[in-house]
Amino acid sequence: MKTIYLDNAATTQVRSCVIDKMHEALTNFYGNPSSTHSFGRTAKTAVESARKTIAKYMNAHPSEIIFTSGGTEADNMILRCAVRDLGVKTIITTKIEHHAVLHTVEELAEKNGITLLFVDLDTYGNPKMEHLEVLLQADDTKKLVSLMHVNNEIGNKIDIAAVAALCKSNDAYFHSDTVQSIGHYTWDVQEIPVDFMTAAAHKFHGPKGIGFAFIRRNSGLKCLISGGSQERGYRAGTESFHNIVGLEEAFICAYDNLEEEKAYVTELKQYFITQITKEIPGVKFNGHSGDIEKSTYTLVNVCLPMDAQKALMLLFHLDIKGIACSKGSACQSGSGKGSHVLSEILSEEEMQKPSLRFSFSKYNTKEELDRAIAVLKDFMQQ
């Protein structure tokens, strides 16, 4: 039985060229980047090359790219250090952020006395800009706004340039979890005045366990992890050299092939929307995920016309048939809890129905989508 992987928002298949680069690094360049001998210098040169590569594609300064273990660490680092080092007293976010942000800001509110404010959402799950402006102007406390660029469950895109401009005009810091968008959209941090961003390599065909934070120069942020002077003093610990090399290769491949691969995956998404609408009457697209213009091209989130009792076996059935997708983010699929994102935008009746996230990559085909929809339709008709 051929397996079909449609959970690319959770993680992606690693490109073969990335694996080759990492194998070479593990085999031949095993020196500690902090060592002063030739082995260490070779590794250090490669780490700094990766930093420069990423900075070049984002129009950033190399010193603004800090390697981390991934998006969760980068989000935690930025949010916690902003409170500790930058005098932030108020954090403004939404209730549909990734838990790497939500759980962190909730803890900061509980243990550090930070004021936590939530921006109102429209019926599709988009933050209301007029309410954000009201919250920014509510008082004179130092504020940080944290809004993800692309929602990992429903795919909605915010106007990140508009949010950045609004924050700047109100003297507030702006952090964006860009884990679902770096590697899929181009960036120019000189054009968009965002202060902090985060990325994870495994979302764009790189290895797991490596990512980076963009921290604008002279922000005042200090280290979260102490113990050494690595990463410009922002993050102590021996650099994961082979993963950094893999991140760089995945990053280069993502952007050198961006237009071609984006067009291909966009076509897949449009095809999926058309076919599932035709084959399963009554299907509903959650958030803006059914709108090519207002959501990321990489995923759809569908609410199926099925009763809750039958839905209990849905993911199990798809898995048995070799089809991998998700009922929400991969971070919570095994928790047994409903999606905190969907609970903010769906009615109680809709929440009783199953919602599935299908996410696509360059490795998928229309034939795979046809097969997935056919299996889904067959289960619903049983």
VOGU-3710 file (C-alpha; in Angstrom, 3 decimals, decimal comma):
1> mktiyldnaa> 0,000/0,000/0,000  1,373/3,394/-1,023  1,439/5,865/1,826  0,378/9,472/1,265  1,853/12,209/3,440  -0,382/15,274/3,731  0,853/16,696/7,042  3,556/19,056/5,811  2,513/21,810/8,228  3,682/19,466/10,999
11> ttqvrscvid> 6,995/18,639/9,354  8,374/18,102/5,871  10,398/15,487/4,048  14,097/16,385/4,111  15,565/17,134/0,684  18,199/14,657/-0,487  20,698/17,486/-1,061  20,255/18,504/2,590  20,949/14,966/3,758  24,093/14,866/1,589
21> kmhealtnfy> 25,361/18,133/3,090  24,702/16,951/6,625  26,382/13,601/5,970  29,459/15,400/4,662  29,511/17,648/7,735  29,153/14,743/10,151  31,814/12,726/8,355  34,493/15,296/7,610  33,937/18,494/9,604  33,481/17,346/13,170
31> gnpssthsfg> 35,471/20,019/14,959  33,927/22,157/17,689  33,205/25,595/16,157  34,582/27,222/19,318  37,964/25,477/19,035  40,884/27,499/17,680  42,617/24,693/15,756  41,976/24,001/12,070  39,139/21,547/12,717  37,307/24,123/14,813
41> rtaktavesa> 38,012/26,965/12,408  36,590/24,951/9,510  33,376/24,322/11,432  33,182/27,949/12,586  33,574/29,192/9,022  30,660/27,007/7,919  28,442/28,271/10,761  29,161/31,888/9,867  28,623/31,139/6,179  25,153/29,809/7,007
51> rktiakymna> 24,412/32,920/9,059  25,457/35,168/6,177  23,429/33,148/3,676  20,211/33,487/5,686  20,847/37,170/6,340  21,420/37,836/2,637  18,091/36,290/1,588  16,239/38,270/4,277  18,151/41,537/3,742  19,265/41,350/7,365
61> hpseiiftsg> 22,660/41,776/9,033  24,383/38,447/9,880  24,546/39,415/13,556  20,728/39,478/13,599  20,472/35,724/12,878  20,753/33,564/16,014  20,640/29,780/15,669  18,318/27,930/18,067  16,897/24,436/18,428  13,777/25,556/16,563
71> gteadnmilr> 10,771/27,846/16,644  9,636/27,048/20,184  12,969/27,960/21,729  13,215/31,080/19,597  9,714/32,236/20,626  10,477/31,582/24,297  13,805/33,366/24,087  12,334/36,492/22,542  9,237/36,750/24,744  10,927/35,987/28,053
81> cavrdlgvkt> 13,935/38,197/27,388  11,756/41,077/26,176  10,076/41,119/29,574  13,345/40,737/31,460  15,564/43,049/29,397  13,396/45,535/27,515  10,983/46,729/30,163  7,943/45,190/28,490  4,957/45,372/30,849  2,127/44,567/28,423
91> iittkiehha> 1,959/41,785/25,824  -0,709/41,899/23,128  -1,503/38,722/21,202  -4,474/36,553/20,112  -6,020/33,386/21,486  -5,148/31,456/18,313  -1,370/31,735/18,457  0,838/28,644/18,576  1,190/27,286/22,101  4,900/28,156/22,026
101> vlhtveelae> 3,681/31,744/22,290  0,402/31,323/24,191  1,743/29,170/27,007  4,783/31,410/27,369  2,858/34,675/27,637  0,345/33,086/30,017  3,216/32,063/32,274  4,741/35,535/32,048  1,401/37,023/33,092  1,065/34,617/36,003
111> kngitllfvd> 4,626/34,692/37,321  5,971/38,059/36,184  2,874/40,207/36,546  2,760/41,105/32,867  -0,539/42,493/31,574  -1,803/40,132/28,865  -4,269/41,501/26,300  -5,975/39,641/23,447  -6,884/41,211/20,120  -10,459/40,544/18,995
121> ldtygnpkme> -10,869/38,230/15,986  -13,312/38,410/13,105  -15,425/35,379/12,153  -12,591/33,957/10,043  -9,977/34,231/12,786  -8,231/37,403/11,624  -7,085/39,902/14,281  -9,015/43,160/14,072  -6,560/45,945/13,313  -8,766/48,657/14,820
131> hlevllqadd> -8,878/46,770/18,125  -5,115/46,244/18,041  -4,696/49,994/17,684  -7,009/50,593/20,670  -4,969/48,171/22,810  -1,693/49,786/21,746  -2,970/53,199/22,818  -4,687/52,083/26,032  -1,893/53,275/28,339  1,771/54,283/28,430
141> tkklvslmhv> 3,287/50,907/29,429  5,993/49,403/27,246  4,268/46,928/24,937  5,153/43,949/22,789  2,781/42,618/20,134  3,077/38,938/19,201  1,085/37,856/16,139  1,964/34,909/13,915  2,263/35,601/10,199  0,619/32,353/9,058
151> nneignkidi> -1,620/30,415/11,421  -0,436/26,822/11,620  -3,945/25,350/11,795  -6,168/27,434/9,511  -3,511/29,061/7,333  -4,723/32,658/7,700  -2,131/35,304/6,770  -1,976/38,623/8,579  -0,836/41,812/6,876  2,511/41,709/8,627
161> aavaalcksn> 3,727/44,976/7,104  0,641/46,820/8,367  0,982/45,345/11,863  4,686/46,223/11,965  3,969/49,801/10,906  1,213/50,167/13,521  3,498/48,864/16,254  6,311/51,162/15,210  4,031/54,210/15,164  2,949/53,357/18,725
171> dayfhsdtvq> 6,487/52,693/19,997  5,787/48,994/20,622  7,960/45,976/19,882  6,643/43,503/17,297  7,386/39,768/17,413  6,008/37,410/14,782  6,095/33,627/14,869  6,994/33,060/11,215  7,622/29,320/11,495  4,937/28,507/8,902
181> sighytwdvq> 6,065/31,186/6,467  9,873/31,412/6,397  10,932/29,176/3,532  7,578/29,763/1,815  7,515/33,566/1,441  10,209/36,125/0,666  11,310/38,564/3,362  12,937/41,958/3,502  13,375/43,063/7,096  14,474/46,509/5,932
191> eipvdfmtaa> 11,067/47,018/4,323  9,062/45,452/7,168  10,025/46,910/10,580  9,445/43,713/12,554  11,706/43,457/15,612  11,749/39,690/16,132  10,980/36,626/13,992  11,351/32,867/14,360  11,974/29,936/12,014  12,319/26,138/12,037
201> ahkfhgpkgi> 14,173/24,240/9,324  11,897/21,212/9,340  9,022/23,299/7,975  10,893/23,811/4,676  12,500/20,421/3,996  15,377/20,771/6,456  16,316/18,816/9,599  14,441/18,888/12,899  16,040/20,402/15,983  17,396/23,528/14,313
211> gfafirrnsg> 15,967/26,960/13,611  16,795/30,586/14,149  15,603/33,828/15,660  15,825/37,138/13,855  16,651/39,738/16,516  17,033/43,256/15,202  20,355/44,890/16,042  20,605/46,989/19,190  17,308/45,654/20,507  18,776/45,269/23,995
221> lkclisggsq> 17,852/41,601/24,268  20,274/39,437/26,248  20,819/35,682/26,462  18,269/33,174/27,721  20,718/30,256/27,987  23,956/31,031/29,844  27,260/29,191/29,854  29,276/30,341/26,868  29,751/33,078/24,301  28,340/31,209/21,304
231> ergyragtes> 25,827/32,894/18,984  27,052/36,411/19,698  26,413/35,706/23,379  22,687/35,192/22,814  22,664/31,405/23,198  25,312/29,416/25,057  26,119/25,860/24,012  28,076/24,137/21,272  26,434/24,862/17,926  24,662/21,954/16,243
241> fhnivgleea> 27,008/22,252/13,284  25,600/19,513/11,047  22,054/20,822/11,588  23,111/24,386/10,802  24,680/23,189/7,552  21,432/21,339/6,780  19,388/24,440/7,593  21,484/26,533/5,235  21,108/24,064/2,352  17,348/23,766/2,901
251> ficaydnlee> 17,066/27,562/3,062  18,984/28,030/-0,202  16,929/25,366/-1,981  13,664/26,827/-0,677  14,394/30,300/-2,016  16,192/29,363/-5,216  13,171/27,241/-6,202  10,499/29,317/-4,485  8,479/30,561/-7,451  8,374/27,207/-9,217
261> ekayvtelkq> 7,523/25,212/-6,101  5,034/27,785/-4,828  3,174/27,664/-8,154  3,104/23,858/-8,042  1,856/23,617/-4,447  -0,691/26,399/-5,022  -2,099/24,400/-7,925  -2,320/21,335/-5,680  -4,236/23,297/-3,057  -6,665/24,713/-5,608
271> yfitqitkei> -7,188/21,234/-7,032  -7,874/19,834/-3,552  -10,398/22,603/-2,820  -12,205/21,945/-6,093  -12,259/18,159/-5,750  -13,267/17,881/-2,099  -16,046/20,447/-2,646  -17,357/18,354/-5,545  -16,985/14,951/-3,894  -18,120/15,817/-0,350
281> pgvkfnghsg> -21,136/18,183/-0,410  -21,442/20,225/2,754  -17,711/20,407/3,451  -16,703/23,743/5,019  -13,299/25,405/4,987  -12,233/26,712/8,383  -10,855/30,228/8,623  -9,664/31,543/5,275  -8,028/28,228/4,354  -10,298/27,796/1,337
291> diekstytlv> -9,271/31,202/-0,058  -6,053/31,101/-2,075  -5,463/34,837/-1,653  -6,115/35,153/2,088  -4,369/32,020/3,337  -1,074/30,232/2,851  -0,778/28,061/-0,234  0,446/25,118/1,833  -2,662/23,950/3,741  -6,425/23,676/4,045
301> nvclpmdaqk> -8,515/22,968/7,136  -11,900/21,395/6,483  -14,941/20,802/8,677  -16,717/17,633/7,548  -20,485/16,967/7,625  -20,198/13,980/9,961  -21,489/13,200/13,427  -19,093/13,171/16,357  -19,492/9,471/17,150  -18,478/8,333/13,691
311> almllfhldi> -15,664/10,873/13,623  -13,904/9,077/16,482  -12,522/6,539/14,017  -11,763/8,958/11,184  -8,050/9,588/11,688  -7,496/5,919/12,538  -9,222/4,899/9,299  -7,146/7,319/7,224  -3,969/6,084/8,886  -4,876/2,452/8,181
321> kgiacskgsa> -5,340/3,426/4,538  -1,869/5,002/4,520  -2,963/8,648/4,578  -1,315/11,048/7,024  -3,054/14,300/7,934  -3,926/16,055/11,184  -6,953/17,065/13,234  -5,182/20,275/14,229  -1,546/21,063/14,843  0,709/18,038/15,323
331> cqsgsgkgsh> 1,617/19,462/18,729  -1,852/18,700/20,048  -3,144/15,825/17,866  -2,489/13,233/20,532  -3,868/15,270/23,406  -7,532/14,395/22,984  -8,416/18,077/23,375  -10,176/20,111/20,730  -8,326/22,749/18,769  -7,925/26,013/20,683
341> vlseilseee> -7,837/27,772/17,304  -11,092/26,329/15,967  -12,854/26,821/19,300  -12,403/30,581/18,831  -14,047/30,736/15,398  -16,500/27,805/15,113  -19,916/27,388/16,681  -20,571/24,691/19,280  -22,414/22,692/16,620  -19,474/22,925/14,221
351> mqkpslrfsf> -17,044/21,932/16,970  -18,945/18,645/17,301  -18,024/17,810/13,711  -14,538/16,618/12,742  -12,084/19,089/11,254  -8,974/17,931/9,427  -5,881/19,791/8,273  -4,362/18,694/4,973  -1,021/20,314/4,142  0,941/20,006/0,925
361> skyntkeeld> 4,493/20,092/-0,428  6,458/19,706/-3,652  6,513/15,957/-3,059  2,713/15,552/-3,339  0,710/14,838/-6,513  -2,869/15,323/-7,680  -3,231/11,538/-7,784  -2,461/11,431/-4,055  -5,098/14,066/-3,385  -7,655/12,105/-5,411
371> raiavlkdfm> -6,864/8,992/-3,377  -7,149/10,832/-0,034  -10,506/12,367/-0,967  -11,800/9,005/-2,223  -10,869/7,281/1,048  -12,479/10,087/3,018  -15,656/9,933/0,926  -15,851/6,150/1,222  -15,583/6,332/5,020  -18,315/8,954/5,232
381> qq> -20,668/6,816/3,134  -20,190/3,664/5,230
//
